[in-house]
Amino acid sequence: MPGTVDANLDKLGITLPQAPAPVANYIGFNLVGNLLVVSGQIPLVDGKISTTGKLGAGVSVEQGQAAARTCFINLVAQVKAAVGDLDRVKRVVRLGGFIACTPDFTQHALVMNGASDLAVAVFGEAGRHARSTIGVPSLPGDAAVEVEGMFEIA
């Protein structure tokens, strides 16, 4: 029987993909006690990066928000792979966002809201989290956005 989080995903029209495999020498997640740390996720859809390039140079804030949302969906897929039942998530503790952008781009927070807003939509009050968002000159595969996360697990 699907739980509350699965029902929220269903209402949002989100089907979780298979958790993306790491592309280098690291693991997708690490469960230590009741904290689950999920490695940075790029906006992969069907094995391809959906949004490439830089914010402020051809990638719009709206495209960046959609990419951040996709990154969060991939984070949730990693959480499901780690713990099975998404209702075990007691809290989204922290999200970290990396925005590939030009030096003069300043709307990092708006881009990262794509992930943050979805965290609250999926996990309710437990989705409210601490966050850091920084601009970077480039990301793996020329991805426009990467999001990492930390979750408290019951």
C-alpha positions in Angstrom: 0.0 0.0 0.0 1.5 3.4 -1.0 2.4 5.7 1.8 1.8 9.5 2.2 4.9 10.5 0.3 4.2 8.1 -2.6 0.6 9.6 -2.7 2.0 13.1 -2.8 4.3 12.1 -5.7 1.4 10.5 -7.5 -0.8 13.7 -7.0 2.1 15.7 -8.5 2.3 13.4 -11.4 5.8 12.3 -10.5 7.1 8.8 -11.2 10.5 8.2 -9.6 13.2 7.0 -12.0 15.7 4.3 -11.1 18.2 6.0 -8.8 21.0 7.2 -11.1 24.3 5.3 -10.8 27.4 7.2 -9.8 29.5 8.3 -12.7 32.9 8.2 -10.8 34.5 6.8 -7.7 31.8 7.5 -5.1 28.5 6.1 -3.9 25.0 7.6 -4.5 24.2 7.8 -0.8 25.6 7.1 2.6 23.4 6.2 5.6 25.1 7.0 8.9 22.9 6.4 11.9 19.7 8.2 11.2 21.2 10.6 8.7 21.1 9.9 5.0 23.5 11.9 2.9 22.8 11.8 -0.8 25.4 12.7 -3.4 24.8 15.6 -5.7 22.3 14.8 -8.5 22.3 16.5 -11.9 19.1 16.8 -14.0 19.2 13.4 -15.6 16.1 12.3 -17.5 16.3 8.9 -19.2 20.1 8.9 -18.8 20.6 12.2 -20.4 21.2 15.7 -18.9 18.0 17.6 -19.5 19.4 21.1 -19.0 23.0 22.1 -19.9 24.8 25.4 -20.1 24.9 28.4 -17.8 22.4 30.5 -16.1 22.9 34.1 -17.4 24.2 32.8 -20.7 21.3 31.1 -22.5 19.7 29.1 -19.6 16.7 31.0 -18.1 15.8 31.1 -14.5 12.7 29.0 -15.3 14.8 26.4 -17.1 17.1 26.4 -14.1 14.1 25.9 -11.7 12.9 23.0 -13.8 16.4 21.5 -13.7 16.6 21.9 -9.9 13.2 20.2 -9.6 14.5 17.3 -11.7 17.6 17.1 -9.5 15.4 16.8 -6.4 13.4 14.0 -8.1 16.7 12.2 -8.6 17.5 12.8 -4.9 14.2 11.3 -3.9 15.0 8.3 -6.1 18.3 7.8 -4.2 16.4 8.1 -0.9 14.0 5.4 -2.0 16.9 3.2 -3.1 18.5 3.7 0.3 15.6 3.2 2.7 12.7 1.7 0.6 9.8 3.4 2.2 9.8 7.2 1.7 7.6 7.6 4.7 10.7 6.8 6.8 11.9 10.4 5.9 11.4 12.4 9.1 12.8 15.6 7.7 14.7 17.0 4.8 17.5 18.4 6.8 19.5 20.3 4.2 19.8 20.8 0.5 22.9 22.2 -1.3 22.5 23.7 -4.7 25.2 24.4 -7.3 24.2 26.7 -10.1 26.5 26.8 -13.2 26.3 30.5 -14.1 28.0 33.5 -15.4 29.9 35.7 -12.9 27.2 38.4 -13.0 24.3 36.0 -12.4 22.6 36.7 -9.0 19.3 34.8 -9.0 20.7 31.6 -7.5 18.0 31.4 -4.8 15.2 31.6 -7.4 16.7 28.7 -9.3 17.2 26.6 -6.2 13.5 27.2 -5.3 12.7 24.6 -7.9 14.1 21.9 -5.6 13.0 23.6 -2.3 9.4 24.1 -3.4 9.2 20.4 -4.5 10.7 19.2 -1.2 7.8 20.9 0.6 5.2 19.6 -1.9 6.5 16.1 -1.5 7.3 15.9 2.2 5.0 18.6 3.6 6.3 20.4 6.7 9.1 17.8 7.0 10.3 19.1 3.6 11.3 22.5 5.0 15.1 22.5 5.2 18.3 24.5 5.6 20.0 25.3 2.4 23.0 26.7 0.7 23.1 27.8 -2.9 26.2 28.8 -4.8 27.2 29.7 -8.3 30.0 27.7 -9.9 31.8 28.1 -13.3 30.9 24.6 -14.5 29.3 21.2 -13.4 29.8 17.6 -14.6 28.6 17.1 -18.2 27.9 20.8 -18.5 24.8 20.3 -16.3 23.2 23.7 -15.4 22.3 22.6 -11.8 23.3 20.0 -9.2 21.6 19.4 -5.9 22.8 17.4 -2.9 20.8 16.5 0.2 20.7 15.3 3.8 17.7 13.5 5.2 16.7 12.4 8.7 15.4 8.8 8.6 13.2 7.1 11.1 
